[in-house]
Amino acid sequence: MIDLLVTGGAVLTADAADTYVPDGAVAIADRRIVAVGPAAGLGARFPGAPTLDARGCLVLPGLVNAHSHAAMTLFRGTADDVDLQVFLDRLVAAESAVLSAEVVRAAVRLALAESIRAGVTTAMDMYWFPEAGLEAAADAGFRLVTGPTFMDVPGPPDGLDFAARLRLAPELLARTAIRCVTPHSTYTLDPDRLLAVAELAREHGALLHIHAAENAAEAQTVRRRHGRRPVELLHHLGLLGPGTLLAHAVHLTDEEIGLIADSGASVAHCPVSNLKLASGVARLPELLAAGVPVGLGTDGAVSANALDLFGPIRAAATLHRVGSGAAPDPTLVGARTAVRMATVDGARAIGIGALTGSIEVGKAADLVVLDLNRPHLTPRHDPWSMLAYAAGPADVRDTVIDGRIVLRDRRLLTIDEGSAIEEVEALAGALRKRAGGPSRTT
């Protein structure tokens, strides 16, 4: 017996062989994938099974957001058309003024509604009150990978100093299935505190997720303070390794790319956010050539404004052909590589490649059913190209996470979308009133 048979659609597995089954099916039992193959064969093998009819659709792995700040949905549109430093000044002040566990829970709930609608089934998150984000994710049936956050700012939203936050961190780590710690950066934490957080990660077998080399000003600031650039400093402190995920990694020297590759660290590439903040163009082709595991991230909804990965996929597949500093080359990166960065390679980058990222027997049943009966997806000569250059979040019909259908026929089943929107809009109205702006938008 199985719990669900997703059948009749074209199945793009993103496995090691990039297996593609034109008329395929995926069988799910106990939250795991138990069979993948032609629809006729699996239909005969599992007669009478509950089905999700995917005829006329493409079935692909759930998308993996390798870097996000989910609760920043509350601040969407409040820091546009500025550089990273102005952006951070505005955001940190607003966060200190209004954030609480209840506010974060509401903002994350809205973020998850948006993400599920866009086929995202896993997100690596970094934000204040991570326990509230985990509670919202559990209610929504969403895989949110997050943990204790460390950032030295005046008047932190949680009211904790570094020592208290470090003391409380093990309790949260003990309650999370996928463990990670999230020190913000080398410019918001001194080396001794970075070392303490790294020791925490080692003690609990947790991934260390940190911003690094996002823009040129950051690199200059860290070098001025500590005599080394961000990645150099992390290497010097012993923080680079297979359990390290670097968010952004835009401004890198050849030597730093070598340090990342040699250490086994991973990178979360966020091209849309980097473009919007004019942070620069990451050296993605060189990172990939060096063998660095790279996933795709959206960053927060206040810096990239959207939490779907189709924009970053398209940007990653096209931007670096003319923006990498080398001669223009239409073969750089490409559709297949970009889509894999949002699926299986993204899962590997955040340390859960054995769990999700591809449609393979034994992995978590994280699936997206994409409606192909759309003018912009017709005709369909190549599924990778279609996904990278034509598809968008509105094409997602169904989303399955851990074998549970959370979006069916474009209807959210685990989140009351209307109340999520109303709650965040009410919070945003109070935020605008505090700032002296209009109480609501029209």
NORMO-V687526 format. One record per pair of residues at least 4 apart in sequence whose C-alpha atoms are under 7 Angstrom apart, sorted by the first residue. I is the first residue (numbers start at 0). J is the second residue. Records with the same first field share a line. If there is no record, write none. Layout:
# NORMO-V687526
I->J / J
This chain:
# NORMO-V687526
1->26 / 27 / 28 / 48
2->27 / 28 / 48 / 49
3->26 / 27 / 28 / 48 / 49 / 50
4->24 / 25 / 26 / 27 / 48 / 49 / 50 / 51
5->24 / 25 / 26 / 50 / 51 / 52 / 53
6->23 / 24 / 25 / 38 / 50 / 51 / 52 / 53
7->22 / 23 / 24 / 38 / 52 / 53 / 54
8->21 / 22 / 23 / 24 / 53 / 54 / 55 / 56 / 57 / 58
9->20 / 21 / 22 / 23 / 56 / 57 / 58
10->19 / 20 / 21 / 23 / 24 / 57 / 58 / 59
11->18 / 19 / 20 / 58 / 59
12->17 / 18 / 19 / 59 / 60 / 357 / 358 / 359
13->17 / 18 / 339 / 343 / 357 / 358
14->18 / 357 / 358 / 359
20->36 / 37
22->37 / 38
23->36 / 37 / 38
24->35 / 36 / 37 / 38 / 41
25->32 / 34 / 35 / 36
26->32 / 33 / 34 / 35
27->31 / 32 / 33 / 364 / 402
28->32 / 33
30->363 / 364 / 401 / 402
31->361 / 362 / 363 / 364 / 401 / 402
32->359 / 360 / 361 / 362 / 363 / 364
33->360 / 361
34->360
35->360
36->41
37->41
38->42
39->43
40->44
41->45
42->46
53->368
55->370 / 371 / 372
56->368 / 369 / 370 / 371
57->368 / 369 / 370 / 371
58->366 / 367 / 368 / 369
59->366 / 367 / 368
60->342 / 356 / 357 / 358 / 365 / 366 / 367
61->118 / 119 / 120 / 342 / 356 / 365 / 366 / 367
62->118 / 119 / 120 / 121 / 341 / 342
63->119 / 120 / 121 / 122 / 341 / 342 / 345 / 346 / 356
64->119 / 121 / 122 / 123 / 295 / 296 / 297 / 341
65->122 / 123 / 267 / 294 / 295 / 296 / 345 / 349
66->122 / 123 / 124 / 246 / 267 / 296 / 297 / 298
67->122 / 123 / 124 / 125 / 296 / 297 / 298 / 299
68->124 / 125 / 126 / 298 / 299
69->107 / 110 / 124 / 299
70->103 / 106 / 107 / 110
71->75 / 106 / 299 / 300 / 301
72->106 / 110 / 300 / 301
73->106 / 423 / 427
74->301
75->300 / 301 / 304
76->301
77->301
78->86 / 89 / 301
81->85 / 86 / 276
82->86 / 276 / 277
83->87 / 276
84->88
85->89
86->90
87->91
88->92
89->93
90->94
91->95
92->96
93->97
94->98 / 156
95->154 / 155 / 156
98->102 / 103 / 156
99->103 / 156
100->104 / 128 / 131
101->105
102->106
103->107 / 128 / 131 / 132
104->108 / 131 / 132 / 135
105->109 / 419 / 422 / 423
106->110 / 423
107->111 / 132 / 135
108->112 / 135 / 419
109->113 / 419 / 420
110->114
111->115
112->116 / 414 / 416
113->117 / 306
114->118 / 119 / 306 / 307
115->119 / 120 / 398 / 406
116->392 / 395 / 406
117->307 / 392 / 395
118->367 / 395 / 398
120->141 / 142 / 365 / 400
121->141 / 142 / 143
122->142 / 143 / 144
123->143 / 144 / 145
124->143 / 144 / 145
125->145 / 148 / 181
126->148
127->148
128->132
129->133 / 145 / 146 / 147
130->134
131->135
132->136
133->137 / 143
134->138
135->139
136->140 / 141 / 142 / 143
137->141
139->413 / 414
140->400 / 413
141->400
144->177
145->179
146->172 / 178 / 179 / 180 / 181
147->168 / 180 / 181
148->180 / 181 / 182
149->181 / 182 / 183
150->182 / 183 / 187 / 188
151->187 / 188
154->158
155->159
159->163 / 164
160->164
161->165
162->166
163->167
164->168
168->172
169->173
170->174
171->175
172->178
178->205 / 206
179->200 / 205 / 206 / 207
180->200 / 205 / 206 / 207 / 208
181->207 / 208 / 209
182->208 / 209
183->187 / 209 / 210
184->188 / 209 / 210 / 211
185->189 / 221 / 229
186->221
188->192 / 193
189->193
190->194
191->195
192->196
193->197
194->198 / 236
195->199
196->200
197->201 / 238
198->202
199->203
200->204 / 205 / 206 / 207
201->205
206->242 / 243
207->242 / 243 / 244
208->243 / 244 / 245
209->244 / 245 / 246
210->245 / 246 / 247
211->229 / 230 / 245 / 246 / 247 / 248
212->217 / 218 / 229 / 247 / 248 / 249 / 250 / 251
213->217 / 247 / 248 / 249 / 250 / 278
214->218 / 249 / 250 / 278 / 279
215->219 / 250
216->220
217->221
218->222 / 228 / 229
219->223
220->224
221->225 / 227 / 228 / 229
222->226 / 227 / 228
227->231 / 232
228->232
229->233
230->234 / 255
231->235 / 255
232->236
233->237 / 238 / 239
234->238 / 239
239->243 / 259 / 262 / 264
240->262 / 263 / 264
241->262 / 263 / 264
242->264
243->264 / 265
244->264 / 265 / 266 / 267 / 348 / 349
245->265 / 266 / 267
246->266 / 267 / 268
247->266 / 267 / 268 / 269
248->266 / 281
249->279 / 280 / 281 / 282
250->281
251->255 / 256
252->256
253->257
254->258
255->259
256->260 / 286
257->261
258->262
259->263 / 264
260->264 / 289 / 290 / 291
265->291 / 292 / 293 / 348
266->292 / 293 / 294 / 348
267->293 / 294 / 295 / 296
268->293 / 294 / 295 / 296
269->273 / 295 / 296 / 297 / 298 / 311
270->274 / 311 / 314 / 315
271->275 / 303 / 311 / 314
272->276 / 297 / 298 / 302 / 303
273->277 / 278 / 279 / 280
274->278 / 279
275->303
280->322 / 323
282->286 / 323
283->287
284->288 / 331 / 332
285->289
286->290 / 291
287->291
292->344 / 347 / 348
293->340 / 344 / 345 / 348
294->340 / 341 / 344 / 345 / 348
295->311 / 340 / 341 / 345
297->303 / 306 / 308 / 311
298->302 / 303
299->303
300->304 / 305 / 306
307->392
308->312
309->313 / 391 / 392
310->314
311->315
312->316 / 337 / 338 / 341 / 387
313->317 / 387 / 388
314->318
315->319 / 337
316->332 / 333 / 334 / 337
317->333
318->322
319->323 / 331
320->327 / 328 / 329 / 331
321->327 / 328
332->336 / 337
333->337
334->338 / 383 / 384 / 387
335->339 / 383
336->340
337->341
338->342 / 383 / 387
339->343 / 344
340->344 / 345
341->345
342->346 / 356 / 357
343->347 / 352 / 356 / 357
344->348
345->349
346->350 / 351 / 352 / 355 / 356
347->351 / 352
351->355
352->356
353->362
354->362 / 363
355->362 / 363 / 365
363->401
364->399 / 400 / 401 / 402
365->399 / 400 / 401 / 402
366->398 / 399 / 400
367->395 / 397 / 398 / 399
368->395 / 396 / 397 / 398
369->394 / 395 / 396
370->394 / 395 / 396
371->376
373->377
375->389
376->385 / 389 / 390
379->385
381->385
382->386
383->387
384->388
385->389 / 390
386->390
390->394
396->407 / 408 / 409
397->406 / 407 / 408 / 409
398->404 / 405 / 406 / 407
399->403 / 404 / 405
400->404 / 405
405->411 / 412 / 413
406->410 / 411 / 412
407->411
415->419
416->420
417->421
418->422
419->423
420->424
421->425
422->426
423->427
424->428
425->429
426->430
427->431
428->432 / 438 / 439
429->433 / 438
430->434
431->435 / 436 / 437 / 438
432->436 / 437 / 438
